[in-house]
Amino acid sequence: MVIKDNYGRPVLNLRVSVTQRCNLHCSYCHREGQEKAVNNHVVEMTAEEIERLVRIAANLDIRNVKLTGGEPLVREDIIEIVSRIGSIPYIKDLSMTTNGTLLAKYASELYKAGLKRVNVNIPTLRAEVYNELTGGNLNDVLKGIEEAIRVGLYPVKLNMLILRDVNDNEVENMIDFAAKTGAILQLIELEPINISDSYYRRFHRTLDDYELELRKKALKVETRRFMQNRRVYHLPEAKVEVIHPIENTEFCLHCTRLRITSDGKLKPCLMRNDNLVDVLTPMRNGASDKEIISLFMEAIRRREPYFKG
């Protein structure tokens, strides 16, 4: 039976941050809401510990797992992590969010290990702008997308974070790119998490006008009930999802996610760090599965909509 929190929201999805390390330096990165390590004292869960927590989550009827970071592919044991999770019964969907720069190297192994699909962060198709935003090489990302599609990681989703006066005039180009590659485009609104207020004010742009245009062109509009009621626009040439993650009661009231930070804490809400539940310390001190389950239940009890409207 699916477990629900005190607000009647089912917990269906587990987002596991496997590292806070990254090979890029994107100025807008929110690190899944995870705070930086104190005094650079970095703690990461082992592959075995990640597997155990996901296995316990699966026993609580959580069926969908997404690996995040940081950049998951900088972990030397990422194939082992994917393979361990991929072997867990009842996990229906195992996916990953990546910057794509190492994806060409690992896509085939990831697919064979059990990864189903990937989300690739790609804010622009202009190489110079990409380098300015991330410090990376756009061509590496394009090769990664091509290889992911070739090996069968489907669907590949393109995460396009919209930044005012930076890439907000590139949406049509990205739709064309999605159509040519067979990928799905996700337009994402900037979140006020782990960035300064001045950065947010400078670059935040609402996605409402994009939605109006998409609705005019769409052959069909789909609402993803268990994904914060986000809308998917089926255009003649491609599919486009629009994600309004901030100051949005729809997002919060329909949130089905529980997070695990890379240092082993259950995180009930993306927007908060004052209600975390440490599972790594008890686990390393010999806690039983029953005790870990009780910590999961405590984290679910602490879940509440950040924006209640």
C-alpha positions in Angstrom: 0.0 0.0 0.0 1.4 3.4 -1.0 2.3 5.5 2.1 0.9 9.0 2.3 2.0 11.9 4.4 -0.2 13.9 6.8 -1.5 16.0 3.8 -2.7 12.9 1.9 0.2 13.1 -0.6 1.5 9.7 -1.7 5.3 9.1 -1.6 6.1 7.6 -5.0 9.5 9.0 -6.0 12.9 8.9 -4.3 15.6 11.2 -5.5 19.1 10.1 -4.3 22.0 12.5 -4.5 25.0 10.3 -4.9 27.6 13.1 -4.7 27.9 16.9 -4.4 31.1 16.8 -6.5 30.8 18.1 -10.1 33.1 18.7 -13.1 31.3 21.9 -14.0 30.6 25.1 -12.0 27.1 26.3 -13.0 26.2 29.5 -11.2 22.6 28.5 -10.9 23.0 25.0 -9.4 20.8 24.4 -6.5 22.5 21.0 -5.5 19.1 19.5 -4.8 18.7 21.9 -1.9 21.7 20.3 0.0 23.9 22.6 2.0 27.6 22.7 1.5 29.7 20.5 3.7 31.1 22.3 6.8 34.9 22.9 6.6 34.9 20.9 3.3 34.3 17.7 5.3 32.7 15.6 2.6 30.8 12.5 3.4 29.3 10.2 0.7 27.3 7.1 1.0 28.9 4.0 -0.3 27.3 2.0 -3.2 26.2 -0.7 -0.7 24.6 1.9 1.6 22.7 3.5 -1.3 21.4 0.1 -2.3 20.2 -0.7 1.2 18.3 2.6 1.5 16.7 2.2 -1.9 15.8 -1.4 -1.1 14.1 -0.3 2.1 12.3 2.5 0.1 11.1 -0.2 -2.3 9.6 -2.1 0.6 7.7 1.0 1.4 6.1 0.9 -2.1 8.4 3.6 -3.6 8.8 2.5 -7.2 10.6 5.4 -8.9 14.2 6.3 -8.2 16.3 9.2 -9.7 20.0 9.6 -9.2 21.1 13.2 -8.8 24.1 15.2 -7.6 26.3 17.2 -8.0 27.2 15.2 -11.1 26.5 11.5 -10.6 28.9 10.4 -13.4 32.0 11.7 -11.5 31.6 8.8 -9.0 34.0 6.1 -10.0 31.5 3.5 -8.8 28.4 4.9 -10.6 28.0 1.8 -12.7 28.0 -0.4 -9.6 25.4 2.0 -7.9 23.1 1.7 -10.9 23.6 -2.1 -11.1 22.8 -2.5 -7.5 19.6 -0.5 -7.7 18.7 -2.0 -11.0 18.6 -5.4 -9.3 16.2 -4.4 -6.6 12.7 -6.0 -7.2 9.8 -3.6 -7.5 11.8 -0.6 -8.7 10.0 0.3 -12.0 11.8 3.4 -13.1 15.5 4.1 -12.5 16.7 7.4 -14.0 19.4 9.9 -13.7 19.9 13.7 -14.0 23.3 14.5 -15.5 25.1 17.4 -17.1 25.8 15.1 -19.9 29.5 15.8 -20.3 30.5 12.3 -19.4 27.5 10.6 -20.8 29.0 9.4 -24.1 31.6 7.5 -22.1 29.1 5.8 -19.8 25.7 5.6 -21.6 26.1 2.0 -22.8 27.3 0.7 -19.5 24.6 2.6 -17.6 21.9 1.1 -19.9 23.3 -2.5 -19.4 23.4 -1.9 -15.6 19.7 -1.1 -15.5 19.3 2.7 -16.0 16.1 3.4 -17.9 16.4 7.0 -18.9 18.3 10.3 -18.4 17.6 14.0 -17.9 20.4 16.1 -19.4 20.9 19.7 -18.2 21.5 21.8 -21.3 20.6 25.5 -20.9 21.7 26.6 -24.4 22.8 25.4 -27.8 25.4 28.2 -28.2 28.8 26.8 -27.3 30.2 30.1 -26.0 27.2 30.8 -23.8 27.3 27.2 -22.5 31.0 27.6 -21.6 30.3 31.0 -19.8 27.5 29.4 -17.8 29.1 26.1 -16.9 32.8 26.1 -17.7 32.1 23.1 -19.9 32.2 22.0 -23.5 28.8 21.9 -25.2 30.1 19.4 -27.8 30.6 16.9 -25.0 27.0 17.2 -24.0 25.7 16.9 -27.5 27.7 13.7 -28.0 26.3 12.4 -24.7 22.7 13.0 -25.8 23.4 11.3 -29.1 24.9 8.2 -27.4 22.2 8.0 -24.8 19.6 7.9 -27.5 21.6 5.4 -29.5 21.9 2.9 -26.7 18.2 3.1 -25.8 18.0 5.3 -22.7 14.5 6.5 -23.4 13.2 9.0 -23.2 16.1 11.5 -23.0 14.8 14.7 -21.5 16.5 18.0 -22.0 16.4 20.2 -18.9 16.5 23.8 -20.1 16.7 26.2 -17.2 15.5 29.6 -18.3 17.6 32.6 -17.4 16.4 36.1 -18.3 18.4 37.8 -21.0 20.7 34.8 -21.3 18.9 32.0 -23.0 15.2 33.0 -22.9 15.2 33.6 -26.6 16.4 30.1 -27.5 13.3 28.1 -26.7 12.3 27.6 -30.3 15.8 26.4 -31.2 15.7 24.0 -28.4 12.3 22.7 -29.5 13.7 22.1 -32.9 16.7 20.3 -31.4 14.4 18.1 -29.3 12.4 17.3 -32.4 15.5 16.3 -34.4 16.9 14.1 -31.7 13.6 12.6 -30.5 14.1 14.0 -27.0 11.6 15.7 -24.7 12.2 19.3 -23.7 11.6 20.4 -20.2 11.5 24.2 -19.5 12.5 24.8 -15.9 12.0 28.0 -13.9 14.9 29.3 -11.8 14.6 28.3 -8.1 15.7 30.6 -5.2 17.7 27.7 -3.7 21.4 27.9 -2.9 21.7 31.1 -5.0 21.9 34.8 -3.8 18.8 37.0 -3.8 20.5 39.3 -6.3 21.2 36.4 -8.7 17.6 35.3 -8.5 16.2 38.8 -9.1 18.6 39.3 -12.0 17.9 36.1 -13.9 14.5 34.8 -12.8 11.9 34.7 -15.6 8.4 33.4 -15.3 7.4 30.7 -17.8 3.7 31.8 -18.1 4.1 33.4 -21.6 5.8 30.3 -22.9 2.9 28.2 -21.7 0.5 30.5 -23.5 2.3 30.0 -26.8 2.7 26.3 -26.3 -1.0 25.9 -25.6 -1.8 27.7 -28.9 0.4 25.2 -30.8 -0.4 22.0 -28.9 -2.3 19.2 -30.4 -2.9 17.9 -26.9 -2.2 19.1 -23.3 -1.5 16.4 -20.8 -1.4 16.9 -17.0 0.9 14.7 -15.0 -1.1 14.1 -11.9 1.7 12.6 -9.7 4.3 15.0 -11.0 3.0 18.2 -9.4 0.3 18.5 -12.0 2.8 19.8 -14.5 1.6 20.2 -18.0 3.0 18.4 -21.1 2.4 20.1 -24.5 2.3 17.7 -27.4 3.4 19.9 -30.3 3.3 18.7 -33.9 7.1 18.3 -33.8 8.0 17.6 -30.1 6.8 17.3 -26.5 7.5 20.1 -24.1 7.0 19.9 -20.3 6.8 23.1 -18.3 8.0 23.0 -14.7 7.0 25.8 -12.3 8.8 24.7 -9.1 8.7 27.8 -7.0 6.0 29.8 -5.2 3.6 27.3 -6.6 1.0 25.6 -4.5 0.3 23.2 -7.3 3.9 21.9 -7.1 3.8 21.5 -3.3 0.3 20.1 -3.0 1.0 17.4 -5.5 4.6 16.7 -4.5 5.3 12.9 -4.4 9.0 13.1 -3.7 11.3 12.2 -0.8 15.1 13.0 -1.2 18.2 11.4 0.2 21.2 13.8 0.4 24.6 12.6 -0.6 25.7 12.5 3.1 22.8 10.2 4.0 20.0 12.3 5.3 16.3 12.0 4.4 15.1 15.3 3.0 11.4 15.8 3.1 11.3 19.1 1.2 13.5 20.6 -1.5 13.1 24.1 0.0 14.1 23.2 3.6 17.0 21.9 5.6 15.6 22.2 9.1 13.6 18.9 9.1 16.2 16.4 7.8 16.4 12.9 9.2 19.9 11.3 9.5 19.9 7.7 8.3 23.6 7.3 7.5 24.8 7.6 11.1 22.4 5.1 12.5 23.1 2.7 9.6 26.9 2.9 10.2 26.2 2.3 13.9 24.5 -1.0 13.1 20.8 0.0 12.9 18.4 -2.7 11.7 16.2 -2.4 8.6 13.2 -2.0 11.0 15.0 1.0 12.7 15.8 2.5 9.3 12.1 2.1 8.2 11.1 4.0 11.3 13.4 6.8 10.2 11.8 6.8 6.7 8.4 7.0 8.4 9.6 10.0 10.5 10.8 11.8 7.4 7.4 11.2 5.7 5.7 12.5 8.8 7.7 15.7 8.5 6.6 16.3 4.9 4.4 19.3 4.4 3.7 21.7 1.5 6.2 24.6 1.6 3.8 26.8 -0.2 0.3 26.2 1.2 -1.4 29.0 -0.8 
